[in-house]
């Protein structure tokens, strides 16, 4: 279950605690974010401080949701067809697992949109 905005952890702090960036890199990226209004993750990627998988893991931790690498998941056809192609495209989601009356979906990250 997602955490509330009050409990949300900041991406920069998560990446810092994981040792993926240092304080100077975070400070510089935050300064650039102030002037450009770009997303912090995009700045860190552009500067080469982190990789895309690092960003995806950091964002997942930030929002309290799991990260799924769909290239490693075999999705049965009966699961894929539970959402129409139009709905999947509109909301940028892919169904990948079903248990009882719960359907798990993957949301396309902003990086691939």
VENTA-V819054 format. One line per field, one symbol per residue. ss: DSSP state (h for helix, s for strand, l for the rest). phi: phi as a letter, one per 20 degrees, with the letter a starting at -180 (. if undefined). burial: b if it has 24 or more other C-alpha atoms within 12 Angstrom, else e. A space follows every 10 residues. Layout:
ss: ???
phi: ???
burial: ???
//
This chain:
ss: llllllllll hhhhhhhlll llhhhhhhhh hhhhhhlllh hhhhhhllll lhhhhhhhhh hhhllllllh hhllllhhhh llllhhhhhh hlsssssssl lssssssllh hhl
phi: .fefgfegef ggffffffme cdffffgfff ffffedmffg gffffgemfc efffffffff fgemcfdcef fddedfgfeg ffcfgfffff elccfcbccl dddecddfff fde
burial: eeeeeeeeee bbbbbbeeeb beeebbeebb eeeeeeeeeb bbbbbeeebb eeebbbbbbb bbeeeebbee eeeeeeeeee ebeeeeeeee eebbbbbeee eeebbbbebe eee
//
